Amino acid sequence: MNIREYDIVALTENVAAQHKQSNLPIILKRGQVGTVLMDFNQEAYLVDFADSHGNTYAMETISTNLLMKLIYEPSEVYA
C-alpha cells in the first residue's frame, strides 16, 4: 500500500525528534500519529505531528519502513 501526501500515518517504532517550538529533544513514540506533507521517492516522508488542537509539535523526515498508513474504510473482497 503506497503512502501519499496528506495520508494519516502512525510510527511503528520510537523516533528521536526535536520539539518545533522549544528545540528540545523529544521522543515520538510508536503509534504516534502524523500527516504526510512530502514524499521523497517513497523512501522517506516529511511528516507533521500535531496535537489534538492542530498545533504542530514536530515535523520530521521519517523512513518508509517506520510508517504505517492508517485505514478508515474496509477493503472490498472479490470472489
N, C-alpha and C positions, 0 to 999 in steps of 0.2 A: 504494500500500500504506500503510494507516494505521499510525501508531505509537501504541502504547497503553502504559499504565502497566505496569511490570515487563518490558517488552521490552528486549532487549540491542541496543545501537546502537553505531555507530562514527562518529567525526568524519570529515568529508570535507575539512576544512581545519584548519590550526593555529588554536588559540584561546588567547588570553591568559586566565589564571585566577589564583587565589590559593590557595596551599597551606593546607589546612584547619588543620593544627597550628601551623605557623610563621608563617602570614600573609604569607609572602614571595611575590612574583610568580613564577609558573611558566608554562610553555607546555604546553598539551595538544596533542599532535601529531596530525596527520592519521592516522587508523587507530586512535587511542586508543579503547578500549572502555569503555562505561559502561552503567548500568542506569537506565531511565527511572523516576522516582519520582512525577512530577506532570505533567499535561497542561494547558497554558494555551491552550485553544481551538484546538489543533492548529497554533498559530502559533509556539510555543516549548515547551520541555520542561525540567523540572528533572532533571538527570542526575547520578547518583552515580558518581564514578570511584574505583575501589578497586584496591589491589594484589592480587597472587596469594594473599595471606593474608587477604583480605577487609577490610583496613584502608582506610577512606576517606581519600584524599589531596586530593580536590577535589569540590565539589558546586556546579555551575554551571547557570544557565538558558541553554539553547542554542537558537538559532533552528532551526526545522524544516529550512530549506534547508542546514544544516550537519551534518545527521544522516542516516545510512543504517541502516536496520533490518537486523540480521543474520538470515540464514535458515539453518536447520539441516536442513530436510527438503525433498525435491524437490516441485515442484508437479505435480499430475496433468494430463495432456494429454488433452483430449477431442476426438474426431474430428468 
